Amino acid sequence: MTSQTKYFKTKDAAEYCGSAKSTFDKIRITGEGPPYIKRGKSVLYFVDDLDAWMQSMRRTSTSDLGGGHVL
């Protein structure tokens, strides 16, 4: 099994990222969260997508906006 085939439901995905399920519910609505799959009533997050999303939020200072942009 590759990490792309390993997935978490919302509660476990949030915990994996150090967040709350309610936060993941909110950011899914606003489109600010990681990619997900809707399968029936379940929302699933691939581990690779969670890792990439967390990586995209890395900053080097408090003025770093991400993507190499600084205030």
Predicted model as a PDB file, atoms N, CA, C, CB and O in Angstrom, pLDDT in the B-factor column:
MODEL        1                                                                  
ATOM      1  N   MET A   1       0.841  -1.181   0.000  1.00 46.00           N  
ATOM      2  CA  MET A   1       0.000   0.000   0.000  1.00 46.00           C  
ATOM      3  C   MET A   1       0.883   1.241   0.000  1.00 46.00           C  
ATOM      4  CB  MET A   1      -0.956   0.000   1.216  1.00 46.00           C  
ATOM      5  O   MET A   1       1.743   1.386   0.869  1.00 46.00           O  
ATOM      6  N   THR A   2       0.683   2.131  -0.959  1.00 54.00           N  
ATOM      7  CA  THR A   2       1.431   3.382  -0.998  1.00 54.00           C  
ATOM      8  C   THR A   2       0.747   4.392  -0.100  1.00 54.00           C  
ATOM      9  CB  THR A   2       1.548   3.922  -2.446  1.00 54.00           C  
ATOM     10  O   THR A   2      -0.412   4.210   0.275  1.00 54.00           O  
ATOM     11  N   SER A   3       1.463   5.469   0.251  1.00 53.00           N  
ATOM     12  CA  SER A   3       0.862   6.467   1.119  1.00 53.00           C  
ATOM     13  C   SER A   3      -0.305   7.171   0.427  1.00 53.00           C  
ATOM     14  CB  SER A   3       1.910   7.485   1.555  1.00 53.00           C  
ATOM     15  O   SER A   3      -1.196   7.682   1.106  1.00 53.00           O  
ATOM     16  N   GLN A   4      -0.323   7.210  -0.924  1.00 51.00           N  
ATOM     17  CA  GLN A   4      -1.441   7.843  -1.635  1.00 51.00           C  
ATOM     18  C   GLN A   4      -2.727   7.042  -1.444  1.00 51.00           C  
ATOM     19  CB  GLN A   4      -1.119   7.978  -3.140  1.00 51.00           C  
ATOM     20  O   GLN A   4      -3.816   7.613  -1.511  1.00 51.00           O  
ATOM     21  N   THR A   5      -2.630   5.762  -1.213  1.00 72.00           N  
ATOM     22  CA  THR A   5      -3.834   4.970  -1.009  1.00 72.00           C  
ATOM     23  C   THR A   5      -4.243   4.939   0.460  1.00 72.00           C  
ATOM     24  CB  THR A   5      -3.623   3.554  -1.521  1.00 72.00           C  
ATOM     25  O   THR A   5      -5.336   4.474   0.782  1.00 72.00           O  
ATOM     26  N   LYS A   6      -3.388   5.425   1.353  1.00 93.00           N  
ATOM     27  CA  LYS A   6      -3.749   5.496   2.763  1.00 93.00           C  
ATOM     28  C   LYS A   6      -4.509   6.795   2.988  1.00 93.00           C  
ATOM     29  CB  LYS A   6      -2.485   5.410   3.683  1.00 93.00           C  
ATOM     30  O   LYS A   6      -4.079   7.860   2.544  1.00 93.00           O  
ATOM     31  N   TYR A   7      -5.624   6.704   3.671  1.00 94.00           N  
ATOM     32  CA  TYR A   7      -6.441   7.886   3.872  1.00 94.00           C  
ATOM     33  C   TYR A   7      -6.994   7.913   5.294  1.00 94.00           C  
ATOM     34  CB  TYR A   7      -7.583   7.931   2.850  1.00 94.00           C  
ATOM     35  O   TYR A   7      -7.004   6.911   6.010  1.00 94.00           O  
ATOM     36  N   PHE A   8      -7.453   9.106   5.670  1.00 97.00           N  
ATOM     37  CA  PHE A   8      -8.075   9.322   6.969  1.00 97.00           C  
ATOM     38  C   PHE A   8      -9.452   9.933   6.765  1.00 97.00           C  
ATOM     39  CB  PHE A   8      -7.195  10.230   7.866  1.00 97.00           C  
ATOM     40  O   PHE A   8      -9.688  10.653   5.795  1.00 97.00           O  
ATOM     41  N   LYS A   9     -10.349   9.642   7.681  1.00 97.00           N  
ATOM     42  CA  LYS A   9     -11.601  10.387   7.762  1.00 97.00           C  
ATOM     43  C   LYS A   9     -11.275  11.725   8.433  1.00 97.00           C  
ATOM     44  CB  LYS A   9     -12.716   9.582   8.564  1.00 97.00           C  
ATOM     45  O   LYS A   9     -10.174  11.912   8.951  1.00 97.00           O  
ATOM     46  N   THR A  10     -12.234  12.651   8.421  1.00 97.00           N  
ATOM     47  CA  THR A  10     -11.975  14.022   8.863  1.00 97.00           C  
ATOM     48  C   THR A  10     -11.364  14.118  10.254  1.00 97.00           C  
ATOM     49  CB  THR A  10     -13.245  14.802   8.837  1.00 97.00           C  
ATOM     50  O   THR A  10     -10.371  14.822  10.440  1.00 97.00           O  
ATOM     51  N   LYS A  11     -11.927  13.434  11.220  1.00 97.00           N  
ATOM     52  CA  LYS A  11     -11.433  13.511  12.598  1.00 97.00           C  
ATOM     53  C   LYS A  11      -9.969  13.103  12.675  1.00 97.00           C  
ATOM     54  CB  LYS A  11     -12.275  12.622  13.523  1.00 97.00           C  
ATOM     55  O   LYS A  11      -9.165  13.782  13.314  1.00 97.00           O  
ATOM     56  N   ASP A  12      -9.624  12.001  12.028  1.00 97.00           N  
ATOM     57  CA  ASP A  12      -8.245  11.510  12.073  1.00 97.00           C  
ATOM     58  C   ASP A  12      -7.302  12.384  11.252  1.00 97.00           C  
ATOM     59  CB  ASP A  12      -8.183  10.074  11.570  1.00 97.00           C  
ATOM     60  O   ASP A  12      -6.141  12.562  11.620  1.00 97.00           O  
ATOM     61  N   ALA A  13      -7.796  12.927  10.143  1.00 97.00           N  
ATOM     62  CA  ALA A  13      -6.983  13.825   9.328  1.00 97.00           C  
ATOM     63  C   ALA A  13      -6.646  15.091  10.121  1.00 97.00           C  
ATOM     64  CB  ALA A  13      -7.719  14.186   8.014  1.00 97.00           C  
ATOM     65  O   ALA A  13      -5.509  15.563  10.100  1.00 97.00           O  
ATOM     66  N   ALA A  14      -7.633  15.624  10.809  1.00 97.00           N  
ATOM     67  CA  ALA A  14      -7.415  16.819  11.625  1.00 97.00           C  
ATOM     68  C   ALA A  14      -6.396  16.532  12.727  1.00 97.00           C  
ATOM     69  CB  ALA A  14      -8.746  17.309  12.238  1.00 97.00           C  
ATOM     70  O   ALA A  14      -5.487  17.327  12.965  1.00 97.00           O  
ATOM     71  N   GLU A  15      -6.552  15.414  13.381  1.00 97.00           N  
ATOM     72  CA  GLU A  15      -5.616  15.030  14.438  1.00 97.00           C  
ATOM     73  C   GLU A  15      -4.204  14.856  13.879  1.00 97.00           C  
ATOM     74  CB  GLU A  15      -6.080  13.731  15.120  1.00 97.00           C  
ATOM     75  O   GLU A  15      -3.237  15.289  14.504  1.00 97.00           O  
ATOM     76  N   TYR A  16      -4.077  14.237  12.727  1.00 97.00           N  
ATOM     77  CA  TYR A  16      -2.788  14.038  12.063  1.00 97.00           C  
ATOM     78  C   TYR A  16      -2.092  15.377  11.808  1.00 97.00           C  
ATOM     79  CB  TYR A  16      -2.980  13.279  10.737  1.00 97.00           C  
ATOM     80  O   TYR A  16      -0.868  15.478  11.891  1.00 97.00           O  
ATOM     81  N   CYS A  17      -2.896  16.406  11.496  1.00 96.00           N  
ATOM     82  CA  CYS A  17      -2.355  17.740  11.199  1.00 96.00           C  
ATOM     83  C   CYS A  17      -2.291  18.640  12.429  1.00 96.00           C  
ATOM     84  CB  CYS A  17      -3.195  18.411  10.131  1.00 96.00           C  
ATOM     85  O   CYS A  17      -1.902  19.803  12.326  1.00 96.00           O  
ATOM     86  N   GLY A  18      -2.665  18.115  13.583  1.00 96.00           N  
ATOM     87  CA  GLY A  18      -2.616  18.904  14.811  1.00 96.00           C  
ATOM     88  C   GLY A  18      -3.736  19.918  14.912  1.00 96.00           C  
ATOM     89  O   GLY A  18      -3.554  21.004  15.463  1.00 96.00           O  
ATOM     90  N   SER A  19      -4.881  19.567  14.385  1.00 96.00           N  
ATOM     91  CA  SER A  19      -6.014  20.481  14.354  1.00 96.00           C  
ATOM     92  C   SER A  19      -7.252  19.780  14.897  1.00 96.00           C  
ATOM     93  CB  SER A  19      -6.265  20.997  12.920  1.00 96.00           C  
ATOM     94  O   SER A  19      -7.217  18.600  15.249  1.00 96.00           O  
ATOM     95  N   ALA A  20      -8.350  20.537  14.957  1.00 97.00           N  
ATOM     96  CA  ALA A  20      -9.621  19.983  15.424  1.00 97.00           C  
ATOM     97  C   ALA A  20     -10.501  19.618  14.235  1.00 97.00           C  
ATOM     98  CB  ALA A  20     -10.351  20.985  16.345  1.00 97.00           C  
ATOM     99  O   ALA A  20     -10.375  20.202  13.158  1.00 97.00           O  
ATOM    100  N   LYS A  21     -11.388  18.655  14.433  1.00 97.00           N  
ATOM    101  CA  LYS A  21     -12.313  18.262  13.378  1.00 97.00           C  
ATOM    102  C   LYS A  21     -13.146  19.454  12.932  1.00 97.00           C  
ATOM    103  CB  LYS A  21     -13.223  17.124  13.853  1.00 97.00           C  
ATOM    104  O   LYS A  21     -13.397  19.618  11.739  1.00 97.00           O  
ATOM    105  N   SER A  22     -13.580  20.292  13.878  1.00 97.00           N  
ATOM    106  CA  SER A  22     -14.406  21.449  13.525  1.00 97.00           C  
ATOM    107  C   SER A  22     -13.647  22.416  12.615  1.00 97.00           C  
ATOM    108  CB  SER A  22     -14.872  22.178  14.793  1.00 97.00           C  
ATOM    109  O   SER A  22     -14.246  23.045  11.742  1.00 97.00           O  
ATOM    110  N   THR A  23     -12.346  22.537  12.813  1.00 96.00           N  
ATOM    111  CA  THR A  23     -11.530  23.389  11.945  1.00 96.00           C  
ATOM    112  C   THR A  23     -11.516  22.827  10.534  1.00 96.00           C  
ATOM    113  CB  THR A  23     -10.089  23.513  12.488  1.00 96.00           C  
ATOM    114  O   THR A  23     -11.661  23.573   9.565  1.00 96.00           O  
ATOM    115  N   PHE A  24     -11.344  21.524  10.413  1.00 96.00           N  
ATOM    116  CA  PHE A  24     -11.334  20.892   9.093  1.00 96.00           C  
ATOM    117  C   PHE A  24     -12.702  21.021   8.416  1.00 96.00           C  
ATOM    118  CB  PHE A  24     -10.936  19.407   9.211  1.00 96.00           C  
ATOM    119  O   PHE A  24     -12.774  21.204   7.201  1.00 96.00           O  
ATOM    120  N   ASP A  25     -13.778  20.927   9.187  1.00 96.00           N  
ATOM    121  CA  ASP A  25     -15.111  21.118   8.621  1.00 96.00           C  
ATOM    122  C   ASP A  25     -15.238  22.530   8.044  1.00 96.00           C  
ATOM    123  CB  ASP A  25     -16.201  20.868   9.693  1.00 96.00           C  
ATOM    124  O   ASP A  25     -15.785  22.708   6.956  1.00 96.00           O  
ATOM    125  N   LYS A  26     -14.738  23.525   8.765  1.00 96.00           N  
ATOM    126  CA  LYS A  26     -14.834  24.914   8.318  1.00 96.00           C  
ATOM    127  C   LYS A  26     -13.961  25.177   7.089  1.00 96.00           C  
ATOM    128  CB  LYS A  26     -14.433  25.855   9.449  1.00 96.00           C  
ATOM    129  O   LYS A  26     -14.418  25.798   6.129  1.00 96.00           O  
ATOM    130  N   ILE A  27     -12.709  24.709   7.113  1.00 95.00           N  
ATOM    131  CA  ILE A  27     -11.821  25.008   5.991  1.00 95.00           C  
ATOM    132  C   ILE A  27     -12.201  24.226   4.731  1.00 95.00           C  
ATOM    133  CB  ILE A  27     -10.380  24.700   6.372  1.00 95.00           C  
ATOM    134  O   ILE A  27     -11.843  24.617   3.620  1.00 95.00           O  
ATOM    135  N   ARG A  28     -12.915  23.141   4.908  1.00 95.00           N  
ATOM    136  CA  ARG A  28     -13.424  22.417   3.736  1.00 95.00           C  
ATOM    137  C   ARG A  28     -14.501  23.255   3.043  1.00 95.00           C  
ATOM    138  CB  ARG A  28     -13.995  21.023   4.147  1.00 95.00           C  
ATOM    139  O   ARG A  28     -14.581  23.271   1.815  1.00 95.00           O  
ATOM    140  N   ILE A  29     -15.315  23.939   3.816  1.00 94.00           N  
ATOM    141  CA  ILE A  29     -16.372  24.788   3.265  1.00 94.00           C  
ATOM    142  C   ILE A  29     -15.775  25.989   2.533  1.00 94.00           C  
ATOM    143  CB  ILE A  29     -17.318  25.262   4.382  1.00 94.00           C  
ATOM    144  O   ILE A  29     -16.262  26.377   1.471  1.00 94.00           O  
ATOM    145  N   THR A  30     -14.722  26.577   3.103  1.00 94.00           N  
ATOM    146  CA  THR A  30     -14.127  27.782   2.508  1.00 94.00           C  
ATOM    147  C   THR A  30     -13.130  27.473   1.397  1.00 94.00           C  
ATOM    148  CB  THR A  30     -13.441  28.594   3.578  1.00 94.00           C  
ATOM    149  O   THR A  30     -12.711  28.367   0.662  1.00 94.00           O  
ATOM    150  N   GLY A  31     -12.753  26.195   1.279  1.00 93.00           N  
ATOM    151  CA  GLY A  31     -11.787  25.822   0.249  1.00 93.00           C  
ATOM    152  C   GLY A  31     -10.342  26.054   0.653  1.00 93.00           C  
ATOM    153  O   GLY A  31      -9.449  25.957  -0.188  1.00 93.00           O  
ATOM    154  N   GLU A  32     -10.090  26.359   1.919  1.00 91.00           N  
ATOM    155  CA  GLU A  32      -8.741  26.634   2.416  1.00 91.00           C  
ATOM    156  C   GLU A  32      -7.994  25.375   2.844  1.00 91.00           C  
ATOM    157  CB  GLU A  32      -8.812  27.590   3.575  1.00 91.00           C  
ATOM    158  O   GLU A  32      -6.791  25.426   3.100  1.00 91.00           O  
ATOM    159  N   GLY A  33      -8.683  24.271   2.921  1.00 94.00           N  
ATOM    160  CA  GLY A  33      -8.080  23.049   3.429  1.00 94.00           C  
ATOM    161  C   GLY A  33      -7.459  22.187   2.347  1.00 94.00           C  
ATOM    162  O   GLY A  33      -7.406  22.570   1.178  1.00 94.00           O  
ATOM    163  N   PRO A  34      -6.991  21.020   2.753  1.00 96.00           N  
ATOM    164  CA  PRO A  34      -6.390  20.091   1.801  1.00 96.00           C  
ATOM    165  C   PRO A  34      -7.444  19.456   0.893  1.00 96.00           C  
ATOM    166  CB  PRO A  34      -5.619  19.004   2.544  1.00 96.00           C  
ATOM    167  O   PRO A  34      -8.629  19.450   1.223  1.00 96.00           O  
ATOM    168  N   PRO A  35      -7.008  18.922  -0.253  1.00 97.00           N  
ATOM    169  CA  PRO A  35      -7.946  18.214  -1.127  1.00 97.00           C  
ATOM    170  C   PRO A  35      -8.583  17.030  -0.389  1.00 97.00           C  
ATOM    171  CB  PRO A  35      -7.227  17.724  -2.406  1.00 97.00           C  
ATOM    172  O   PRO A  35      -7.971  16.430   0.495  1.00 97.00           O  
ATOM    173  N   TYR A  36      -9.793  16.717  -0.762  1.00 97.00           N  
ATOM    174  CA  TYR A  36     -10.505  15.599  -0.139  1.00 97.00           C  
ATOM    175  C   TYR A  36     -11.359  14.889  -1.165  1.00 97.00           C  
ATOM    176  CB  TYR A  36     -11.375  16.084   1.032  1.00 97.00           C  
ATOM    177  O   TYR A  36     -11.559  15.370  -2.280  1.00 97.00           O  
ATOM    178  N   ILE A  37     -11.856  13.736  -0.764  1.00 96.00           N  
ATOM    179  CA  ILE A  37     -12.761  12.943  -1.600  1.00 96.00           C  
ATOM    180  C   ILE A  37     -14.032  12.726  -0.798  1.00 96.00           C  
ATOM    181  CB  ILE A  37     -12.111  11.568  -2.034  1.00 96.00           C  
ATOM    182  O   ILE A  37     -13.982  12.407   0.390  1.00 96.00           O  
ATOM    183  N   LYS A  38     -15.140  12.897  -1.439  1.00 95.00           N  
ATOM    184  CA  LYS A  38     -16.427  12.608  -0.816  1.00 95.00           C  
ATOM    185  C   LYS A  38     -16.865  11.242  -1.319  1.00 95.00           C  
ATOM    186  CB  LYS A  38     -17.500  13.717  -1.141  1.00 95.00           C  
ATOM    187  O   LYS A  38     -17.060  11.044  -2.518  1.00 95.00           O  
ATOM    188  N   ARG A  39     -17.016  10.317  -0.408  1.00 92.00           N  
ATOM    189  CA  ARG A  39     -17.424   8.951  -0.755  1.00 92.00           C  
ATOM    190  C   ARG A  39     -18.654   8.603   0.074  1.00 92.00           C  
ATOM    191  CB  ARG A  39     -16.260   7.918  -0.503  1.00 92.00           C  
ATOM    192  O   ARG A  39     -18.563   8.249   1.250  1.00 92.00           O  
ATOM    193  N   GLY A  40     -19.798   8.715  -0.575  1.00 95.00           N  
ATOM    194  CA  GLY A  40     -21.041   8.549   0.176  1.00 95.00           C  
ATOM    195  C   GLY A  40     -21.162   9.695   1.166  1.00 95.00           C  
ATOM    196  O   GLY A  40     -21.096  10.862   0.781  1.00 95.00           O  
ATOM    197  N   LYS A  41     -21.339   9.369   2.433  1.00 94.00           N  
ATOM    198  CA  LYS A  41     -21.405  10.387   3.477  1.00 94.00           C  
ATOM    199  C   LYS A  41     -20.034  10.669   4.082  1.00 94.00           C  
ATOM    200  CB  LYS A  41     -22.371   9.956   4.566  1.00 94.00           C  
ATOM    201  O   LYS A  41     -19.886  11.593   4.883  1.00 94.00           O  
ATOM    202  N   SER A  42     -19.039   9.886   3.707  1.00 94.00           N  
ATOM    203  CA  SER A  42     -17.702  10.044   4.276  1.00 94.00           C  
ATOM    204  C   SER A  42     -16.862  11.043   3.493  1.00 94.00           C  
ATOM    205  CB  SER A  42     -16.993   8.706   4.320  1.00 94.00           C  
ATOM    206  O   SER A  42     -16.948  11.121   2.268  1.00 94.00           O  
ATOM    207  N   VAL A  43     -16.050  11.805   4.215  1.00 97.00           N  
ATOM    208  CA  VAL A  43     -15.050  12.688   3.627  1.00 97.00           C  
ATOM    209  C   VAL A  43     -13.696  12.061   3.941  1.00 97.00           C  
ATOM    210  CB  VAL A  43     -15.160  14.176   4.186  1.00 97.00           C  
ATOM    211  O   VAL A  43     -13.379  11.779   5.096  1.00 97.00           O  
ATOM    212  N   LEU A  44     -12.898  11.847   2.884  1.00 97.00           N  
ATOM    213  CA  LEU A  44     -11.616  11.171   3.038  1.00 97.00           C  
ATOM    214  C   LEU A  44     -10.477  12.057   2.578  1.00 97.00           C  
ATOM    215  CB  LEU A  44     -11.606   9.862   2.263  1.00 97.00           C  
ATOM    216  O   LEU A  44     -10.594  12.780   1.588  1.00 97.00           O  
ATOM    217  N   TYR A  45      -9.371  11.993   3.308  1.00 97.00           N  
ATOM    218  CA  TYR A  45      -8.171  12.761   2.979  1.00 97.00           C  
ATOM    219  C   TYR A  45      -7.006  11.798   2.795  1.00 97.00           C  
ATOM    220  CB  TYR A  45      -7.851  13.812   4.085  1.00 97.00           C  
ATOM    221  O   TYR A  45      -6.715  10.996   3.683  1.00 97.00           O  
ATOM    222  N   PHE A  46      -6.333  11.875   1.639  1.00 96.00           N  
ATOM    223  CA  PHE A  46      -5.137  11.071   1.431  1.00 96.00           C  
ATOM    224  C   PHE A  46      -3.990  11.657   2.244  1.00 96.00           C  
ATOM    225  CB  PHE A  46      -4.769  11.003  -0.073  1.00 96.00           C  
ATOM    226  O   PHE A  46      -3.849  12.877   2.333  1.00 96.00           O  
ATOM    227  N   VAL A  47      -3.176  10.798   2.832  1.00 96.00           N  
ATOM    228  CA  VAL A  47      -2.038  11.231   3.645  1.00 96.00           C  
ATOM    229  C   VAL A  47      -1.092  12.108   2.822  1.00 96.00           C  
ATOM    230  CB  VAL A  47      -1.281  10.010   4.208  1.00 96.00           C  
ATOM    231  O   VAL A  47      -0.613  13.123   3.327  1.00 96.00           O  
ATOM    232  N   ASP A  48      -0.815  11.744   1.582  1.00 96.00           N  
ATOM    233  CA  ASP A  48       0.072  12.555   0.735  1.00 96.00           C  
ATOM    234  C   ASP A  48      -0.468  13.974   0.563  1.00 96.00           C  
ATOM    235  CB  ASP A  48       0.249  11.892  -0.642  1.00 96.00           C  
ATOM    236  O   ASP A  48       0.300  14.936   0.554  1.00 96.00           O  
ATOM    237  N   ASP A  49      -1.791  14.102   0.425  1.00 96.00           N  
ATOM    238  CA  ASP A  49      -2.391  15.424   0.282  1.00 96.00           C  
ATOM    239  C   ASP A  49      -2.285  16.226   1.582  1.00 96.00           C  
ATOM    240  CB  ASP A  49      -3.858  15.296  -0.140  1.00 96.00           C  
ATOM    241  O   ASP A  49      -2.060  17.435   1.551  1.00 96.00           O  
ATOM    242  N   LEU A  50      -2.447  15.556   2.715  1.00 97.00           N  
ATOM    243  CA  LEU A  50      -2.298  16.239   4.002  1.00 97.00           C  
ATOM    244  C   LEU A  50      -0.868  16.721   4.180  1.00 97.00           C  
ATOM    245  CB  LEU A  50      -2.697  15.309   5.165  1.00 97.00           C  
ATOM    246  O   LEU A  50      -0.638  17.848   4.617  1.00 97.00           O  
ATOM    247  N   ASP A  51       0.099  15.863   3.840  1.00 96.00           N  
ATOM    248  CA  ASP A  51       1.511  16.241   3.959  1.00 96.00           C  
ATOM    249  C   ASP A  51       1.846  17.420   3.053  1.00 96.00           C  
ATOM    250  CB  ASP A  51       2.415  15.050   3.621  1.00 96.00           C  
ATOM    251  O   ASP A  51       2.551  18.338   3.473  1.00 96.00           O  
ATOM    252  N   ALA A  52       1.355  17.408   1.823  1.00 95.00           N  
ATOM    253  CA  ALA A  52       1.616  18.494   0.872  1.00 95.00           C  
ATOM    254  C   ALA A  52       0.965  19.791   1.353  1.00 95.00           C  
ATOM    255  CB  ALA A  52       1.094  18.121  -0.538  1.00 95.00           C  
ATOM    256  O   ALA A  52       1.563  20.860   1.235  1.00 95.00           O  
ATOM    257  N   TRP A  53      -0.226  19.711   1.883  1.00 94.00           N  
ATOM    258  CA  TRP A  53      -0.926  20.889   2.385  1.00 94.00           C  
ATOM    259  C   TRP A  53      -0.175  21.486   3.569  1.00 94.00           C  
ATOM    260  CB  TRP A  53      -2.367  20.532   2.790  1.00 94.00           C  
ATOM    261  O   TRP A  53      -0.008  22.703   3.653  1.00 94.00           O  
ATOM    262  N   MET A  54       0.278  20.626   4.487  1.00 94.00           N  
ATOM    263  CA  MET A  54       1.054  21.109   5.634  1.00 94.00           C  
ATOM    264  C   MET A  54       2.359  21.743   5.157  1.00 94.00           C  
ATOM    265  CB  MET A  54       1.346  19.952   6.625  1.00 94.00           C  
ATOM    266  O   MET A  54       2.763  22.790   5.665  1.00 94.00           O  
ATOM    267  N   GLN A  55       3.010  21.123   4.198  1.00 92.00           N  
ATOM    268  CA  GLN A  55       4.263  21.648   3.647  1.00 92.00           C  
ATOM    269  C   GLN A  55       4.036  23.028   3.030  1.00 92.00           C  
ATOM    270  CB  GLN A  55       4.844  20.675   2.590  1.00 92.00           C  
ATOM    271  O   GLN A  55       4.889  23.907   3.152  1.00 92.00           O  
ATOM    272  N   SER A  56       2.903  23.224   2.374  1.00 90.00           N  
ATOM    273  CA  SER A  56       2.610  24.497   1.711  1.00 90.00           C  
ATOM    274  C   SER A  56       2.412  25.641   2.708  1.00 90.00           C  
ATOM    275  CB  SER A  56       1.369  24.356   0.844  1.00 90.00           C  
ATOM    276  O   SER A  56       2.473  26.810   2.327  1.00 90.00           O  
ATOM    277  N   MET A  57       2.179  25.317   3.964  1.00 87.00           N  
ATOM    278  CA  MET A  57       1.960  26.341   4.981  1.00 87.00           C  
ATOM    279  C   MET A  57       3.224  26.705   5.751  1.00 87.00           C  
ATOM    280  CB  MET A  57       0.908  25.878   5.943  1.00 87.00           C  
ATOM    281  O   MET A  57       3.171  27.515   6.676  1.00 87.00           O  
ATOM    282  N   ARG A  58       4.361  26.116   5.380  1.00 85.00           N  
ATOM    283  CA  ARG A  58       5.614  26.418   6.072  1.00 85.00           C  
ATOM    284  C   ARG A  58       5.992  27.882   5.863  1.00 85.00           C  
ATOM    285  CB  ARG A  58       6.747  25.493   5.576  1.00 85.00           C  
ATOM    286  O   ARG A  58       5.799  28.436   4.781  1.00 85.00           O  
ATOM    287  N   ARG A  59       6.520  28.483   6.883  1.00 84.00           N  
ATOM    288  CA  ARG A  59       6.943  29.880   6.845  1.00 84.00           C  
ATOM    289  C   ARG A  59       8.321  29.998   7.490  1.00 84.00           C  
ATOM    290  CB  ARG A  59       5.912  30.800   7.567  1.00 84.00           C  
ATOM    291  O   ARG A  59       8.713  29.171   8.313  1.00 84.00           O  
ATOM    292  N   THR A  60       9.041  31.040   7.099  1.00 82.00           N  
ATOM    293  CA  THR A  60      10.362  31.269   7.692  1.00 82.00           C  
ATOM    294  C   THR A  60      10.348  32.454   8.647  1.00 82.00           C  
ATOM    295  CB  THR A  60      11.403  31.499   6.599  1.00 82.00           C  
ATOM    296  O   THR A  60      11.298  32.639   9.408  1.00 82.00           O  
ATOM    297  N   SER A  61       9.278  33.269   8.623  1.00 85.00           N  
ATOM    298  CA  SER A  61       9.136  34.386   9.551  1.00 85.00           C  
ATOM    299  C   SER A  61       7.658  34.747   9.651  1.00 85.00           C  
ATOM    300  CB  SER A  61       9.985  35.616   9.092  1.00 85.00           C  
ATOM    301  O   SER A  61       6.838  34.261   8.873  1.00 85.00           O  
ATOM    302  N   THR A  62       7.326  35.602  10.612  1.00 82.00           N  
ATOM    303  CA  THR A  62       5.939  35.999  10.775  1.00 82.00           C  
ATOM    304  C   THR A  62       5.451  36.905   9.654  1.00 82.00           C  
ATOM    305  CB  THR A  62       5.761  36.686  12.093  1.00 82.00           C  
ATOM    306  O   THR A  62       4.245  37.062   9.468  1.00 82.00           O  
ATOM    307  N   SER A  63       6.388  37.510   8.896  1.00 83.00           N  
ATOM    308  CA  SER A  63       5.989  38.358   7.764  1.00 83.00           C  
ATOM    309  C   SER A  63       5.954  37.595   6.453  1.00 83.00           C  
ATOM    310  CB  SER A  63       6.933  39.533   7.636  1.00 83.00           C  
ATOM    311  O   SER A  63       5.631  38.167   5.412  1.00 83.00           O  
ATOM    312  N   ASP A  64       6.284  36.300   6.491  1.00 76.00           N  
ATOM    313  CA  ASP A  64       6.292  35.453   5.292  1.00 76.00           C  
ATOM    314  C   ASP A  64       4.857  35.077   4.951  1.00 76.00           C  
ATOM    315  CB  ASP A  64       7.167  34.170   5.506  1.00 76.00           C  
ATOM    316  O   ASP A  64       4.165  34.464   5.764  1.00 76.00           O  
ATOM    317  N   LEU A  65       4.404  35.442   3.751  1.00 73.00           N  
ATOM    318  CA  LEU A  65       3.049  35.126   3.303  1.00 73.00           C  
ATOM    319  C   LEU A  65       2.961  33.781   2.614  1.00 73.00           C  
ATOM    320  CB  LEU A  65       2.551  36.194   2.376  1.00 73.00           C  
ATOM    321  O   LEU A  65       1.875  33.344   2.233  1.00 73.00           O  
ATOM    322  N   GLY A  66       4.088  33.127   2.454  1.00 66.00           N  
ATOM    323  CA  GLY A  66       4.127  31.868   1.727  1.00 66.00           C  
ATOM    324  C   GLY A  66       4.438  32.109   0.272  1.00 66.00           C  
ATOM    325  O   GLY A  66       4.234  33.209  -0.241  1.00 66.00           O  
ATOM    326  N   GLY A  67       4.931  31.088  -0.393  1.00 58.00           N  
ATOM    327  CA  GLY A  67       5.252  31.211  -1.812  1.00 58.00           C  
ATOM    328  C   GLY A  67       6.384  32.184  -2.085  1.00 58.00           C  
ATOM    329  O   GLY A  67       6.497  32.713  -3.191  1.00 58.00           O  
ATOM    330  N   GLY A  68       7.234  32.428  -1.075  1.00 52.00           N  
ATOM    331  CA  GLY A  68       8.365  33.329  -1.245  1.00 52.00           C  
ATOM    332  C   GLY A  68       8.014  34.791  -1.107  1.00 52.00           C  
ATOM    333  O   GLY A  68       8.857  35.651  -1.363  1.00 52.00           O  
ATOM    334  N   HIS A  69       6.776  35.101  -0.704  1.00 49.00           N  
ATOM    335  CA  HIS A  69       6.344  36.498  -0.571  1.00 49.00           C  
ATOM    336  C   HIS A  69       6.482  36.955   0.875  1.00 49.00           C  
ATOM    337  CB  HIS A  69       4.882  36.669  -1.051  1.00 49.00           C  
ATOM    338  O   HIS A  69       6.054  36.264   1.800  1.00 49.00           O  
ATOM    339  N   VAL A  70       7.083  38.129   1.062  1.00 48.00           N  
ATOM    340  CA  VAL A  70       7.261  38.706   2.398  1.00 48.00           C  
ATOM    341  C   VAL A  70       6.612  40.068   2.407  1.00 48.00           C  
ATOM    342  CB  VAL A  70       8.771  38.803   2.793  1.00 48.00           C  
ATOM    343  O   VAL A  70       6.682  40.806   1.424  1.00 48.00           O  
ATOM    344  N   LEU A  71       5.973  40.407   3.530  1.00 48.00           N  
ATOM    345  CA  LEU A  71       5.336  41.737   3.678  1.00 48.00           C  
ATOM    346  C   LEU A  71       6.358  42.842   3.540  1.00 48.00           C  
ATOM    347  CB  LEU A  71       4.622  41.857   5.039  1.00 48.00           C  
ATOM    348  O   LEU A  71       6.011  44.019   3.635  1.00 48.00           O  
TER     349      LEU A  71                                                      
ENDMDL                                                                          
END                                                                             
